[in-house]
Amino acid sequence: MTATLLESRLPAPPTDLRDAAREAGVIWAGLFTLGLGFGVLVASDGLPWWLAPVISGSLFAGSVEFLLIGMIAVSAPIAAIAVTTFLVNSRHLFYGLTFPLHRVRGRAQKAYSVFALCDEAYAMLATKDPASLSSSRILWTQAGLHGSWAVGALTGGVLGSTLLGGPGALGGLDFILTALFVVLTMDAYREHKDRVALISAAAAAALAWLVAPGSMLLVAMTAYAVSLAARHRLGRARSLRDA
């Protein structure tokens, strides 16, 4: 009886945090590794070590951060940095169409969720049934991704250039991000086996690579969004005709 009363007074375990860690823990570890490489890059370019966690914590822009360090190192114009950032991160314009932001409660929480909307968060959350996601589950997932990247950058900035031997240690880290997205794509397809969407995405990527290899991501995302809109319109017209 006493044990039962004590257990009833204890706070409930953070289920959403536990579930987020169980599902995204490997991704968090991957982002920590990438952040470590980013910190080493900052230190090896002769920039102050604290710049790595400041950029990662305040921008949280992934690949753009690597480009930004290179452009800062060569004193690139502000306009060039702004245009490059827009082109690389323009894919987030499409992410906002299907990300379950409506499940996040509170203005501050929504603002943070928009800020922390990275590729990995979209891949893990947008493919799920929104009704199965709570506000705290979404926020814990995103906070874990954000924190892993920033802590990795801090660690790499302080220790990476010494322990990892400078810029030569970065060889192969660029492929980690590619491999990470391959795995996320496979998981998303297993959950929603939509062959038409998969073929459309592959065709859009091939078309972009042939037509505009310098802006492949932007062109591919645009072409894929157009194909999805056309598919939705055709499906709706077919449903109305059958009705």
N, C-alpha and C positions, 0 to 999 in steps of 0.2 A: 504494500500500500504506500509506504513512504517513498520507495523507489519510483513508483508510478507518479506520485505527486511531484517529485523532484524533476523527473523527465518532462512533465507537462509544463514546468516553469522555465525550462531551458529554452533558449531561442532556437527557432527552426534552422536547420542547416541551409546554407546558401545553395539551394538546388540549382538555380540558374548559373551561378558561377561554376559549380561542379560540372554541370552539363556542358557549358562553354569550354571549360578546360579539357574535358574528355574528348570533345569533338575537334577543337582547334589547337590543342596542345602541340601537336607536331608542326602546325603552321606557325605557331608562336616561336618555336625553336628555330624554324627556317628563317623567319624574319630577324631573329636575334643574330644568326650567322651572317645574314646579309648586312645588318647594321654594323656588325663587327668589321666587315670588309669596308664599309663606308667610312668608319672611323679611322681605319688604317690609311685609306686614301687621303682623307683630310690631313692627317699628320705627315704623310709622305710628300704631299704637295707644299709643305712648308707653312701651312696655315695653323693657327692656334688650335689646340686639341679641343677646347671648349666649344668651338664652332660646330663640331659634329653633333653633340646632343642638342644644341640650340636650334640648329636647322631641322633636325629630325623631330624634335618636340614641337616646334612651332609651325613647320610646313607639312610634315608627314606626307611627302609626295613621291616616295619610292625612287623610281628610275630618274625622275627629274632632279633629285638631289645629287646623283652622280654627275649628271650633265652640268648642274649648277656649280659644283666644285671646280670642274674643268674650265668653265667659262670665267669664274672668279679668278682662277689662277692665271689666266691670260688677259685679265682685265677687259672682258668683252663688254660692249655697250649695253646699257640697260634695256634698250629697245630690242636687241637681239635676244636677251635673256627672257623678256616678256613674251615675245613671239614663240620662242622655243617651248616655254612652259605651257602656253596655250595649246600649241599643236599636240604636244605629248599628252597633256591631261584633258584634251577635248573629249575623250571617251567617257568621262564622268557625266557629260551632258546626257548620254544615253543610259547610264546606270540609274540616274534619278527617275527614269520612267517606270522601273519595275522594282526598285528597292523598297522593302516594307517599312518606310519611314512613318507611315500612319500608325504603326504599332508602338512607336516610341511616344511616351507620355511626358509632357512638360516642355516648355519652350527652351530652357537651357539644355535639356537632354537631346531635344531635336537638333539644336544648333551643333552640339558636339557630334551627334551621329552624322550630320552632313559633313562636318569637318573631317571626321575619321572614316569617311566612305572610301576605302581603298579597294583595289582589285580583289584581294583575298576575301575581304568582308562581303563584297558583292557575290563572289562565287559561292560562298558558304551559306549565305542567308537568302539571297534572291531566288534560289532554286527550291526553297522550302515552302510549305503551305503557310501563308502569313498567320493564319489562325493558330498555328502551333508555336508561334514565337511570342514571347512576352517582351515587354519593354526592357527589363533588366537583362534578359538573355542576349538581346541584340547589343546592348551597351557593353556588357561584359566581354562579348566576343571582340568588339571593336577596340575597347580599352586594352585588352590583352595584346592585340596586334600592334597598337600604337606604343604601348609600353615596351614590348619586346624589341621593336625597332629602335626606340630611343635609348634603351639600356644597352643594346648591342653597340650603338654608335658611341655612347659614352665609354664603354669598355674598350672599343677599338681605338678611340681617340687618345685615351690615356696610356694604354699598354700595347696596342696593336703594332705600332711602328717599331717598337723595340722587340717584342716577343715573336712577332711574325716575320720579321726581317725585311720590312719595307714593301715597296710596290710589287715586287716579284711574287709576293705571297698571295696576290689577288687572282692569280691565274686559276681559272675554273669557277670562280665565284659567280661570274656572269651567267653560267649555265644553270646554276642552282635555281634562279628565278624562272627560267624556262621550264625546267623539270617540275618545279612546283605547280605551274599552271597546267602542265600536261596532266598531272595527277588530279588537280581540281576539275579539269574538263572531263576526265574519265569518271570521276565520282558523280558529277552532275548528269552525265549521260546515263549512268546506271540507275539514277533515281528517276529520270524522265527520258525514256528512250524515244526521242523524237528524231528520226532519221532525216526528215526533211530539213529541220533546223540545222542539224549537223552538216548536211551536204551544202546548205545555203551558206553557212559560215565558212566552210572550206573554199567554196567557189568565190566568195567575196574576198577572202585573203589572197587567193591566186590572182584574181583580177587586179587587186590593188598592187600586188607585187609586180605584175606586168606593166600596169599603166603608170603608177606613181610610186616607185620603190622608196623614194625619199620621204614620202608622207604616207607610208603604207598603212599605218594604224588608223589614221583619220579616214582615209578613203575606204578601208575595209569595214570600219564600223558604220560609216554612212551607207555603203552599199548593203550591208546586212540589215540595217534598220529599215531601208527602203523595201527590201525583200520581205521582212516581217510585216510591214504595213500592207504591202500588196497581198500577202498571204491571208492576213486578217480580213481584208476587204473582199477577197474572192470567197473566203469561207462564209462570211456574213451574207454575201449575195446568193450563194448556193443554198444557205439555210432558208432565206426568204423565198427563194424559188420553190424549194421543196414544200414549204408551208403553204 
